[in-house]
Each structure stands twice: as C-alpha cells, then as structure tokens.
C-alpha cells in the first residue's frame, strides 16, 4: 500500500515537471520573437521598422492561436482525461 502511494506521488511529480518544462520552453521560444523583431528592425530602414514590428506581432499572435487550437492537443496527447 505504501509503495503504491509513493509511486503515485512520484508519477504526479513527473507529470508536473513535464508540464513545467513545456511551459518554460514555450515561454523561451515565444520570447525569442522579441529578439527577432529587434534584429529585423535593425536590418531595415527606419521607414520600414513599423511594418516589421507589426509583422512580428501578427506572427506571434498567430502562433499563439495555432498552439491553442492545434498544438496543445498534440503536446498533451489528446486532452484532459
């Protein structure tokens, strides 16, 4: 009985650490979008900077929506059961 409880507790910790890693890695990848924006804004003339920033904002927003709609199901293997 005690071994089963310990295994269940360990399994919960493993699941929690997987979720934490996924959120942490996703945050890092999402934050890289700001770096790409600065890199691209520095590579174009001043008159095109606003359009580059708007393009990157659109790209980040679309990526977040697609993750919510499609990617989360793949990452969590089909939902919350």
HTML snippet that shows the backbone in 3Dmol.js (N, CA, C, O; Angstrom):
<script src="https://3Dmol.org/build/3Dmol-min.js"></script>
<div id="view" style="width:600px;height:400px;position:relative"></div>
<script>
const pdb = `
ATOM      1  N   UNK A   1       0.817  -1.200   0.000  1.00  0.00           N
ATOM      2  CA  UNK A   1       0.000   0.000   0.000  1.00  0.00           C
ATOM      3  C   UNK A   1       0.865   1.271   0.000  1.00  0.00           C
ATOM      4  O   UNK A   1       0.587   2.208  -0.748  1.00  0.00           O
ATOM      5  N   UNK A   2       1.893   1.301   0.821  1.00  0.00           N
ATOM      6  CA  UNK A   2       2.748   2.484   0.889  1.00  0.00           C
ATOM      7  C   UNK A   2       3.544   2.650  -0.402  1.00  0.00           C
ATOM      8  O   UNK A   2       3.802   3.773  -0.836  1.00  0.00           O
ATOM      9  N   UNK A   3       3.930   1.541  -1.011  1.00  0.00           N
ATOM     10  CA  UNK A   3       4.691   1.610  -2.259  1.00  0.00           C
ATOM     11  C   UNK A   3       3.817   2.177  -3.371  1.00  0.00           C
ATOM     12  O   UNK A   3       4.284   2.983  -4.175  1.00  0.00           O
ATOM     13  N   UNK A   4       2.559   1.764  -3.423  1.00  0.00           N
ATOM     14  CA  UNK A   4       1.656   2.287  -4.455  1.00  0.00           C
ATOM     15  C   UNK A   4       1.440   3.779  -4.292  1.00  0.00           C
ATOM     16  O   UNK A   4       1.389   4.512  -5.279  1.00  0.00           O
ATOM     17  N   UNK A   5       1.313   4.234  -3.053  1.00  0.00           N
ATOM     18  CA  UNK A   5       1.143   5.669  -2.809  1.00  0.00           C
ATOM     19  C   UNK A   5       2.397   6.435  -3.209  1.00  0.00           C
ATOM     20  O   UNK A   5       2.314   7.524  -3.777  1.00  0.00           O
ATOM     21  N   UNK A   6       3.556   5.861  -2.910  1.00  0.00           N
ATOM     22  CA  UNK A   6       4.809   6.516  -3.297  1.00  0.00           C
ATOM     23  C   UNK A   6       4.945   6.590  -4.812  1.00  0.00           C
ATOM     24  O   UNK A   6       5.388   7.604  -5.352  1.00  0.00           O
ATOM     25  N   UNK A   7       4.569   5.526  -5.488  1.00  0.00           N
ATOM     26  CA  UNK A   7       4.629   5.531  -6.953  1.00  0.00           C
ATOM     27  C   UNK A   7       3.665   6.539  -7.550  1.00  0.00           C
ATOM     28  O   UNK A   7       3.995   7.214  -8.525  1.00  0.00           O
ATOM     29  N   UNK A   8       2.479   6.645  -6.975  1.00  0.00           N
ATOM     30  CA  UNK A   8       1.513   7.632  -7.452  1.00  0.00           C
ATOM     31  C   UNK A   8       2.029   9.057  -7.242  1.00  0.00           C
ATOM     32  O   UNK A   8       1.881   9.916  -8.111  1.00  0.00           O
ATOM     33  N   UNK A   9       2.638   9.296  -6.073  1.00  0.00           N
ATOM     34  CA  UNK A   9       3.193  10.625  -5.797  1.00  0.00           C
ATOM     35  C   UNK A   9       4.337  10.946  -6.753  1.00  0.00           C
ATOM     36  O   UNK A   9       4.461  12.075  -7.228  1.00  0.00           O
ATOM     37  N   UNK A  10       5.175   9.939  -7.032  1.00  0.00           N
ATOM     38  CA  UNK A  10       6.272  10.140  -7.968  1.00  0.00           C
ATOM     39  C   UNK A  10       5.752  10.422  -9.370  1.00  0.00           C
ATOM     40  O   UNK A  10       6.292  11.277 -10.072  1.00  0.00           O
ATOM     41  N   UNK A  11       4.726   9.721  -9.777  1.00  0.00           N
ATOM     42  CA  UNK A  11       4.138   9.938 -11.098  1.00  0.00           C
ATOM     43  C   UNK A  11       3.553  11.339 -11.213  1.00  0.00           C
ATOM     44  O   UNK A  11       3.664  11.974 -12.262  1.00  0.00           O
ATOM     45  N   UNK A  12       2.936  11.821 -10.153  1.00  0.00           N
ATOM     46  CA  UNK A  12       2.397  13.184 -10.171  1.00  0.00           C
ATOM     47  C   UNK A  12       3.517  14.200 -10.312  1.00  0.00           C
ATOM     48  O   UNK A  12       3.369  15.188 -11.031  1.00  0.00           O
ATOM     49  N   UNK A  13       4.653  13.966  -9.624  1.00  0.00           N
ATOM     50  CA  UNK A  13       5.780  14.888  -9.729  1.00  0.00           C
ATOM     51  C   UNK A  13       6.378  14.882 -11.126  1.00  0.00           C
ATOM     52  O   UNK A  13       6.759  15.928 -11.651  1.00  0.00           O
ATOM     53  N   UNK A  14       6.458  13.714 -11.719  1.00  0.00           N
ATOM     54  CA  UNK A  14       6.992  13.623 -13.085  1.00  0.00           C
ATOM     55  C   UNK A  14       6.081  14.378 -14.047  1.00  0.00           C
ATOM     56  O   UNK A  14       6.559  15.115 -14.909  1.00  0.00           O
ATOM     57  N   UNK A  15       4.773  14.196 -13.902  1.00  0.00           N
ATOM     58  CA  UNK A  15       3.833  14.925 -14.757  1.00  0.00           C
ATOM     59  C   UNK A  15       3.964  16.425 -14.561  1.00  0.00           C
ATOM     60  O   UNK A  15       3.945  17.187 -15.528  1.00  0.00           O
ATOM     61  N   UNK A  16       4.098  16.850 -13.311  1.00  0.00           N
ATOM     62  CA  UNK A  16       4.235  18.284 -13.029  1.00  0.00           C
ATOM     63  C   UNK A  16       5.530  18.837 -13.623  1.00  0.00           C
ATOM     64  O   UNK A  16       5.549  19.948 -14.152  1.00  0.00           O
ATOM     65  N   UNK A  17       6.606  18.064 -13.536  1.00  0.00           N
ATOM     66  CA  UNK A  17       7.871  18.550 -14.093  1.00  0.00           C
ATOM     67  C   UNK A  17       7.811  18.607 -15.613  1.00  0.00           C
ATOM     68  O   UNK A  17       8.417  19.494 -16.214  1.00  0.00           O
ATOM     69  N   UNK A  18       7.100  17.687 -16.248  1.00  0.00           N
ATOM     70  CA  UNK A  18       6.934  17.749 -17.705  1.00  0.00           C
ATOM     71  C   UNK A  18       6.148  18.985 -18.110  1.00  0.00           C
ATOM     72  O   UNK A  18       6.509  19.666 -19.070  1.00  0.00           O
ATOM     73  N   UNK A  19       5.081  19.274 -17.388  1.00  0.00           N
ATOM     74  CA  UNK A  19       4.291  20.466 -17.701  1.00  0.00           C
ATOM     75  C   UNK A  19       5.104  21.728 -17.477  1.00  0.00           C
ATOM     76  O   UNK A  19       5.033  22.670 -18.266  1.00  0.00           O
ATOM     77  N   UNK A  20       5.882  21.743 -16.393  1.00  0.00           N
ATOM     78  CA  UNK A  20       6.716  22.915 -16.121  1.00  0.00           C
ATOM     79  C   UNK A  20       7.719  23.122 -17.241  1.00  0.00           C
ATOM     80  O   UNK A  20       7.889  24.245 -17.717  1.00  0.00           O
ATOM     81  N   UNK A  21       8.387  22.059 -17.668  1.00  0.00           N
ATOM     82  CA  UNK A  21       9.370  22.177 -18.739  1.00  0.00           C
ATOM     83  C   UNK A  21       8.713  22.664 -20.029  1.00  0.00           C
ATOM     84  O   UNK A  21       9.275  23.502 -20.734  1.00  0.00           O
ATOM     85  N   UNK A  22       7.538  22.149 -20.335  1.00  0.00           N
ATOM     86  CA  UNK A  22       6.854  22.558 -21.552  1.00  0.00           C
ATOM     87  C   UNK A  22       6.505  24.041 -21.505  1.00  0.00           C
ATOM     88  O   UNK A  22       6.681  24.749 -22.496  1.00  0.00           O
ATOM     89  N   UNK A  23       6.018  24.513 -20.375  1.00  0.00           N
ATOM     90  CA  UNK A  23       5.687  25.940 -20.252  1.00  0.00           C
ATOM     91  C   UNK A  23       6.946  26.809 -20.295  1.00  0.00           C
ATOM     92  O   UNK A  23       6.956  27.868 -20.922  1.00  0.00           O
ATOM     93  N   UNK A  24       7.989  26.360 -19.634  1.00  0.00           N
ATOM     94  CA  UNK A  24       9.242  27.119 -19.617  1.00  0.00           C
ATOM     95  C   UNK A  24       9.843  27.218 -21.017  1.00  0.00           C
ATOM     96  O   UNK A  24      10.226  28.302 -21.457  1.00  0.00           O
ATOM     97  N   UNK A  25       9.925  26.091 -21.712  1.00  0.00           N
ATOM     98  CA  UNK A  25      10.488  26.091 -23.056  1.00  0.00           C
ATOM     99  C   UNK A  25       9.624  26.906 -24.014  1.00  0.00           C
ATOM    100  O   UNK A  25      10.149  27.625 -24.864  1.00  0.00           O
ATOM    101  N   UNK A  26       8.307  26.799 -23.881  1.00  0.00           N
ATOM    102  CA  UNK A  26       7.408  27.591 -24.716  1.00  0.00           C
ATOM    103  C   UNK A  26       7.571  29.077 -24.478  1.00  0.00           C
ATOM    104  O   UNK A  26       7.519  29.873 -25.416  1.00  0.00           O
ATOM    105  N   UNK A  27       7.767  29.452 -23.221  1.00  0.00           N
ATOM    106  CA  UNK A  27       7.983  30.860 -22.898  1.00  0.00           C
ATOM    107  C   UNK A  27       9.279  31.368 -23.514  1.00  0.00           C
ATOM    108  O   UNK A  27       9.327  32.481 -24.038  1.00  0.00           O
ATOM    109  N   UNK A  28      10.324  30.560 -23.454  1.00  0.00           N
ATOM    110  CA  UNK A  28      11.590  30.973 -24.064  1.00  0.00           C
ATOM    111  C   UNK A  28      11.454  31.139 -25.573  1.00  0.00           C
ATOM    112  O   UNK A  28      11.937  32.119 -26.141  1.00  0.00           O
ATOM    113  N   UNK A  29      10.806  30.195 -26.210  1.00  0.00           N
ATOM    114  CA  UNK A  29      10.631  30.278 -27.663  1.00  0.00           C
ATOM    115  C   UNK A  29       9.773  31.486 -28.028  1.00  0.00           C
ATOM    116  O   UNK A  29      10.079  32.200 -28.983  1.00  0.00           O
ATOM    117  N   UNK A  30       8.705  31.715 -27.277  1.00  0.00           N
ATOM    118  CA  UNK A  30       7.837  32.849 -27.544  1.00  0.00           C
ATOM    119  C   UNK A  30       8.576  34.164 -27.316  1.00  0.00           C
ATOM    120  O   UNK A  30       8.350  35.137 -28.035  1.00  0.00           O
ATOM    121  N   UNK A  31       9.458  34.196 -26.319  1.00  0.00           N
ATOM    122  CA  UNK A  31      10.221  35.411 -26.028  1.00  0.00           C
ATOM    123  C   UNK A  31      11.261  35.709 -27.103  1.00  0.00           C
ATOM    124  O   UNK A  31      11.660  36.861 -27.277  1.00  0.00           O
ATOM    125  N   UNK A  32      11.696  34.695 -27.815  1.00  0.00           N
ATOM    126  CA  UNK A  32      12.655  34.924 -28.899  1.00  0.00           C
ATOM    127  C   UNK A  32      12.065  35.796 -29.990  1.00  0.00           C
ATOM    128  O   UNK A  32      12.807  36.409 -30.758  1.00  0.00           O
ATOM    129  N   UNK A  33      10.758  35.862 -30.073  1.00  0.00           N
ATOM    130  CA  UNK A  33      10.113  36.684 -31.095  1.00  0.00           C
ATOM    131  C   UNK A  33      10.514  38.150 -30.942  1.00  0.00           C
ATOM    132  O   UNK A  33      10.678  38.858 -31.936  1.00  0.00           O
ATOM    133  N   UNK A  34      10.671  38.603 -29.700  1.00  0.00           N
ATOM    134  CA  UNK A  34      11.134  39.979 -29.472  1.00  0.00           C
ATOM    135  C   UNK A  34      12.537  40.210 -30.013  1.00  0.00           C
ATOM    136  O   UNK A  34      12.831  41.265 -30.575  1.00  0.00           O
ATOM    137  N   UNK A  35      13.403  39.212 -29.839  1.00  0.00           N
ATOM    138  CA  UNK A  35      14.758  39.316 -30.383  1.00  0.00           C
ATOM    139  C   UNK A  35      14.764  39.352 -31.899  1.00  0.00           C
ATOM    140  O   UNK A  35      15.519  40.112 -32.506  1.00  0.00           O
ATOM    141  N   UNK A  36      13.926  38.534 -32.505  1.00  0.00           N
ATOM    142  CA  UNK A  36      13.820  38.556 -33.961  1.00  0.00           C
ATOM    143  C   UNK A  36      13.301  39.910 -34.435  1.00  0.00           C
ATOM    144  O   UNK A  36      13.745  40.424 -35.462  1.00  0.00           O
ATOM    145  N   UNK A  37      12.376  40.477 -33.700  1.00  0.00           N
ATOM    146  CA  UNK A  37      11.846  41.792 -34.062  1.00  0.00           C
ATOM    147  C   UNK A  37      12.949  42.837 -34.047  1.00  0.00           C
ATOM    148  O   UNK A  37      13.071  43.629 -34.982  1.00  0.00           O
ATOM    149  N   UNK A  38      13.757  42.845 -32.988  1.00  0.00           N
ATOM    150  CA  UNK A  38      14.841  43.825 -32.894  1.00  0.00           C
ATOM    151  C   UNK A  38      15.893  43.608 -33.988  1.00  0.00           C
ATOM    152  O   UNK A  38      16.418  44.564 -34.559  1.00  0.00           O
ATOM    153  N   UNK A  39      16.188  42.343 -34.266  1.00  0.00           N
ATOM    154  CA  UNK A  39      17.153  42.046 -35.324  1.00  0.00           C
ATOM    155  C   UNK A  39      16.654  42.540 -36.679  1.00  0.00           C
ATOM    156  O   UNK A  39      17.396  43.182 -37.422  1.00  0.00           O
ATOM    157  N   UNK A  40      15.405  42.244 -36.994  1.00  0.00           N
ATOM    158  CA  UNK A  40      14.859  42.670 -38.281  1.00  0.00           C
ATOM    159  C   UNK A  40      14.687  44.178 -38.350  1.00  0.00           C
ATOM    160  O   UNK A  40      14.898  44.774 -39.406  1.00  0.00           O
ATOM    161  N   UNK A  41      14.305  44.805 -37.238  1.00  0.00           N
ATOM    162  CA  UNK A  41      14.130  46.256 -37.239  1.00  0.00           C
ATOM    163  C   UNK A  41      15.463  46.968 -37.450  1.00  0.00           C
ATOM    164  O   UNK A  41      15.508  48.047 -38.040  1.00  0.00           O
ATOM    165  N   UNK A  42      16.538  46.370 -36.971  1.00  0.00           N
ATOM    166  CA  UNK A  42      17.858  46.960 -37.174  1.00  0.00           C
ATOM    167  C   UNK A  42      18.400  46.746 -38.572  1.00  0.00           C
ATOM    168  O   UNK A  42      19.328  47.435 -38.995  1.00  0.00           O
ATOM    169  N   UNK A  43      17.827  45.798 -39.288  1.00  0.00           N
ATOM    170  CA  UNK A  43      18.333  45.473 -40.618  1.00  0.00           C
ATOM    171  C   UNK A  43      17.610  46.216 -41.738  1.00  0.00           C
ATOM    172  O   UNK A  43      18.018  46.132 -42.896  1.00  0.00           O
ATOM    173  N   UNK A  44      16.547  46.937 -41.409  1.00  0.00           N
ATOM    174  CA  UNK A  44      15.791  47.655 -42.433  1.00  0.00           C
ATOM    175  C   UNK A  44      15.879  49.150 -42.171  1.00  0.00           C
ATOM    176  O   UNK A  44      16.339  49.585 -41.115  1.00  0.00           O
ATOM    177  N   UNK A  45      15.434  49.922 -43.141  1.00  0.00           N
ATOM    178  CA  UNK A  45      15.456  51.375 -42.955  1.00  0.00           C
ATOM    179  C   UNK A  45      14.391  51.793 -41.942  1.00  0.00           C
ATOM    180  O   UNK A  45      13.476  51.028 -41.638  1.00  0.00           O
ATOM    181  N   UNK A  46      14.519  52.988 -41.435  1.00  0.00           N
ATOM    182  CA  UNK A  46      13.641  53.468 -40.371  1.00  0.00           C
ATOM    183  C   UNK A  46      12.177  53.507 -40.806  1.00  0.00           C
ATOM    184  O   UNK A  46      11.285  53.293 -39.985  1.00  0.00           O
ATOM    185  N   UNK A  47      11.922  53.774 -42.075  1.00  0.00           N
ATOM    186  CA  UNK A  47      10.531  53.861 -42.524  1.00  0.00           C
ATOM    187  C   UNK A  47       9.850  52.492 -42.542  1.00  0.00           C
ATOM    188  O   UNK A  47       8.621  52.426 -42.505  1.00  0.00           O
ATOM    189  N   UNK A  48      10.615  51.400 -42.598  1.00  0.00           N
ATOM    190  CA  UNK A  48      10.029  50.056 -42.624  1.00  0.00           C
ATOM    191  C   UNK A  48       9.964  49.388 -41.251  1.00  0.00           C
ATOM    192  O   UNK A  48       9.466  48.268 -41.137  1.00  0.00           O
ATOM    193  N   UNK A  49      10.452  50.046 -40.222  1.00  0.00           N
ATOM    194  CA  UNK A  49      10.501  49.445 -38.891  1.00  0.00           C
ATOM    195  C   UNK A  49       9.114  49.124 -38.359  1.00  0.00           C
ATOM    196  O   UNK A  49       8.907  48.061 -37.774  1.00  0.00           O
ATOM    197  N   UNK A  50       8.169  50.020 -38.552  1.00  0.00           N
ATOM    198  CA  UNK A  50       6.819  49.791 -38.043  1.00  0.00           C
ATOM    199  C   UNK A  50       6.176  48.568 -38.700  1.00  0.00           C
ATOM    200  O   UNK A  50       5.503  47.788 -38.028  1.00  0.00           O
ATOM    201  N   UNK A  51       6.375  48.401 -39.981  1.00  0.00           N
ATOM    202  CA  UNK A  51       5.775  47.246 -40.654  1.00  0.00           C
ATOM    203  C   UNK A  51       6.437  45.944 -40.204  1.00  0.00           C
ATOM    204  O   UNK A  51       5.765  44.917 -40.107  1.00  0.00           O
ATOM    205  N   UNK A  52       7.735  45.969 -39.930  1.00  0.00           N
ATOM    206  CA  UNK A  52       8.422  44.779 -39.425  1.00  0.00           C
ATOM    207  C   UNK A  52       7.880  44.414 -38.040  1.00  0.00           C
ATOM    208  O   UNK A  52       7.634  43.243 -37.752  1.00  0.00           O
ATOM    209  N   UNK A  53       7.699  45.416 -37.195  1.00  0.00           N
ATOM    210  CA  UNK A  53       7.182  45.141 -35.854  1.00  0.00           C
ATOM    211  C   UNK A  53       5.750  44.619 -35.909  1.00  0.00           C
ATOM    212  O   UNK A  53       5.385  43.723 -35.149  1.00  0.00           O
ATOM    213  N   UNK A  54       4.949  45.171 -36.794  1.00  0.00           N
ATOM    214  CA  UNK A  54       3.579  44.697 -36.946  1.00  0.00           C
ATOM    215  C   UNK A  54       3.549  43.273 -37.490  1.00  0.00           C
ATOM    216  O   UNK A  54       2.730  42.460 -37.059  1.00  0.00           O
ATOM    217  N   UNK A  55       4.432  42.968 -38.429  1.00  0.00           N
ATOM    218  CA  UNK A  55       4.528  41.612 -38.968  1.00  0.00           C
ATOM    219  C   UNK A  55       4.892  40.613 -37.880  1.00  0.00           C
ATOM    220  O   UNK A  55       4.320  39.525 -37.818  1.00  0.00           O
ATOM    221  N   UNK A  56       5.841  40.977 -37.021  1.00  0.00           N
ATOM    222  CA  UNK A  56       6.250  40.073 -35.948  1.00  0.00           C
ATOM    223  C   UNK A  56       5.174  39.940 -34.875  1.00  0.00           C
ATOM    224  O   UNK A  56       5.026  38.871 -34.284  1.00  0.00           O
ATOM    225  N   UNK A  57       4.430  40.999 -34.617  1.00  0.00           N
ATOM    226  CA  UNK A  57       3.315  40.900 -33.679  1.00  0.00           C
ATOM    227  C   UNK A  57       2.244  39.963 -34.228  1.00  0.00           C
ATOM    228  O   UNK A  57       1.696  39.137 -33.499  1.00  0.00           O
ATOM    229  N   UNK A  58       1.954  40.100 -35.514  1.00  0.00           N
ATOM    230  CA  UNK A  58       0.990  39.207 -36.152  1.00  0.00           C
ATOM    231  C   UNK A  58       1.476  37.760 -36.120  1.00  0.00           C
ATOM    232  O   UNK A  58       0.697  36.844 -35.857  1.00  0.00           O
ATOM    233  N   UNK A  59       2.753  37.560 -36.385  1.00  0.00           N
ATOM    234  CA  UNK A  59       3.341  36.220 -36.372  1.00  0.00           C
ATOM    235  C   UNK A  59       3.239  35.584 -34.982  1.00  0.00           C
ATOM    236  O   UNK A  59       2.871  34.415 -34.867  1.00  0.00           O
ATOM    237  N   UNK A  60       3.558  36.332 -33.939  1.00  0.00           N
ATOM    238  CA  UNK A  60       3.472  35.809 -32.578  1.00  0.00           C
ATOM    239  C   UNK A  60       2.023  35.524 -32.185  1.00  0.00           C
ATOM    240  O   UNK A  60       1.741  34.516 -31.536  1.00  0.00           O
ATOM    241  N   UNK A  61       1.117  36.397 -32.571  1.00  0.00           N
ATOM    242  CA  UNK A  61      -0.301  36.184 -32.252  1.00  0.00           C
ATOM    243  C   UNK A  61      -0.858  34.961 -32.970  1.00  0.00           C
ATOM    244  O   UNK A  61      -1.598  34.171 -32.383  1.00  0.00           O
ATOM    245  N   UNK A  62      -0.504  34.812 -34.224  1.00  0.00           N
ATOM    246  CA  UNK A  62      -0.964  33.652 -34.978  1.00  0.00           C
ATOM    247  C   UNK A  62      -0.388  32.356 -34.405  1.00  0.00           C
ATOM    248  O   UNK A  62      -1.089  31.348 -34.316  1.00  0.00           O
ATOM    249  N   UNK A  63       0.871  32.385 -34.024  1.00  0.00           N
ATOM    250  CA  UNK A  63       1.495  31.199 -33.431  1.00  0.00           C
ATOM    251  C   UNK A  63       0.816  30.822 -32.117  1.00  0.00           C
ATOM    252  O   UNK A  63       0.600  29.639 -31.851  1.00  0.00           O
ATOM    253  N   UNK A  64       0.477  31.813 -31.293  1.00  0.00           N
ATOM    254  CA  UNK A  64      -0.196  31.530 -30.027  1.00  0.00           C
ATOM    255  C   UNK A  64      -1.587  30.941 -30.265  1.00  0.00           C
ATOM    256  O   UNK A  64      -1.991  30.004 -29.576  1.00  0.00           O
ATOM    257  N   UNK A  65      -2.307  31.478 -31.225  1.00  0.00           N
ATOM    258  CA  UNK A  65      -3.640  30.948 -31.523  1.00  0.00           C
ATOM    259  C   UNK A  65      -3.582  29.540 -32.099  1.00  0.00           C
ATOM    260  O   UNK A  65      -4.404  28.691 -31.753  1.00  0.00           O
ATOM    261  N   UNK A  66      -2.613  29.289 -32.976  1.00  0.00           N
ATOM    262  CA  UNK A  66      -2.474  27.950 -33.538  1.00  0.00           C
ATOM    263  C   UNK A  66      -2.049  26.943 -32.474  1.00  0.00           C
ATOM    264  O   UNK A  66      -2.478  25.789 -32.495  1.00  0.00           O
ATOM    265  N   UNK A  67      -1.201  27.386 -31.542  1.00  0.00           N
ATOM    266  CA  UNK A  67      -0.827  26.490 -30.442  1.00  0.00           C
ATOM    267  C   UNK A  67      -2.063  26.137 -29.627  1.00  0.00           C
ATOM    268  O   UNK A  67      -2.279  24.973 -29.289  1.00  0.00           O
ATOM    269  N   UNK A  68      -2.863  27.132 -29.316  1.00  0.00           N
ATOM    270  CA  UNK A  68      -4.068  26.900 -28.525  1.00  0.00           C
ATOM    271  C   UNK A  68      -5.033  25.969 -29.261  1.00  0.00           C
ATOM    272  O   UNK A  68      -5.635  25.086 -28.651  1.00  0.00           O
ATOM    273  N   UNK A  69      -5.177  26.169 -30.562  1.00  0.00           N
ATOM    274  CA  UNK A  69      -6.156  25.402 -31.330  1.00  0.00           C
ATOM    275  C   UNK A  69      -5.671  23.996 -31.682  1.00  0.00           C
ATOM    276  O   UNK A  69      -6.466  23.056 -31.688  1.00  0.00           O
ATOM    277  N   UNK A  70      -4.383  23.841 -31.974  1.00  0.00           N
ATOM    278  CA  UNK A  70      -3.901  22.564 -32.512  1.00  0.00           C
ATOM    279  C   UNK A  70      -2.792  21.956 -31.655  1.00  0.00           C
ATOM    280  O   UNK A  70      -2.875  20.788 -31.275  1.00  0.00           O
ATOM    281  N   UNK A  71      -1.786  22.716 -31.356  1.00  0.00           N
ATOM    282  CA  UNK A  71      -0.579  22.181 -30.734  1.00  0.00           C
ATOM    283  C   UNK A  71      -0.764  21.612 -29.357  1.00  0.00           C
ATOM    284  O   UNK A  71      -0.099  20.640 -28.997  1.00  0.00           O
ATOM    285  N   UNK A  72      -1.644  22.187 -28.578  1.00  0.00           N
ATOM    286  CA  UNK A  72      -1.851  21.712 -27.212  1.00  0.00           C
ATOM    287  C   UNK A  72      -2.376  20.286 -27.192  1.00  0.00           C
ATOM    288  O   UNK A  72      -2.015  19.509 -26.308  1.00  0.00           O
ATOM    289  N   UNK A  73      -3.221  19.931 -28.152  1.00  0.00           N
ATOM    290  CA  UNK A  73      -3.715  18.564 -28.232  1.00  0.00           C
ATOM    291  C   UNK A  73      -2.620  17.558 -28.497  1.00  0.00           C
ATOM    292  O   UNK A  73      -2.644  16.450 -27.961  1.00  0.00           O
ATOM    293  N   UNK A  74      -1.649  17.939 -29.330  1.00  0.00           N
ATOM    294  CA  UNK A  74      -0.513  17.049 -29.584  1.00  0.00           C
ATOM    295  C   UNK A  74       0.404  16.958 -28.371  1.00  0.00           C
ATOM    296  O   UNK A  74       0.905  15.884 -28.037  1.00  0.00           O
ATOM    297  N   UNK A  75       0.619  18.098 -27.716  1.00  0.00           N
ATOM    298  CA  UNK A  75       1.543  18.116 -26.575  1.00  0.00           C
ATOM    299  C   UNK A  75       0.989  17.334 -25.398  1.00  0.00           C
ATOM    300  O   UNK A  75       1.742  16.664 -24.691  1.00  0.00           O
ATOM    301  N   UNK A  76      -0.293  17.407 -25.184  1.00  0.00           N
ATOM    302  CA  UNK A  76      -0.897  16.715 -24.044  1.00  0.00           C
ATOM    303  C   UNK A  76      -1.619  15.458 -24.455  1.00  0.00           C
ATOM    304  O   UNK A  76      -2.446  14.947 -23.700  1.00  0.00           O
ATOM    305  N   UNK A  77      -1.330  14.953 -25.619  1.00  0.00           N
ATOM    306  CA  UNK A  77      -1.845  13.677 -26.120  1.00  0.00           C
ATOM    307  C   UNK A  77      -3.362  13.590 -26.116  1.00  0.00           C
ATOM    308  O   UNK A  77      -3.929  12.606 -25.642  1.00  0.00           O
ATOM    309  N   UNK A  78      -4.008  14.596 -26.632  1.00  0.00           N
ATOM    310  CA  UNK A  78      -5.430  14.496 -26.898  1.00  0.00           C
ATOM    311  C   UNK A  78      -6.389  15.068 -25.892  1.00  0.00           C
ATOM    312  O   UNK A  78      -7.598  14.909 -26.062  1.00  0.00           O
ATOM    313  N   UNK A  79      -5.922  15.727 -24.853  1.00  0.00           N
ATOM    314  CA  UNK A  79      -6.900  16.394 -23.995  1.00  0.00           C
ATOM    315  C   UNK A  79      -6.760  16.090 -22.531  1.00  0.00           C
ATOM    316  O   UNK A  79      -5.711  15.639 -22.073  1.00  0.00           O
ATOM    317  N   UNK A  80      -7.824  16.338 -21.797  1.00  0.00           N
ATOM    318  CA  UNK A  80      -7.788  16.243 -20.327  1.00  0.00           C
ATOM    319  C   UNK A  80      -8.685  15.113 -19.864  1.00  0.00           C
ATOM    320  O   UNK A  80      -9.853  15.325 -19.538  1.00  0.00           O
ATOM    321  N   UNK A  81      -8.139  13.926 -19.836  1.00  0.00           N
ATOM    322  CA  UNK A  81      -8.925  12.800 -19.340  1.00  0.00           C
ATOM    323  C   UNK A  81      -8.323  12.226 -18.087  1.00  0.00           C
ATOM    324  O   UNK A  81      -8.856  11.267 -17.529  1.00  0.00           O
TER     325      UNK A  81
END
`;
const viewer = $3Dmol.createViewer("view");
viewer.addModel(pdb, "pdb");
viewer.setStyle({}, {cartoon: {color: "spectrum"}});
viewer.zoomTo();
viewer.render();
</script>
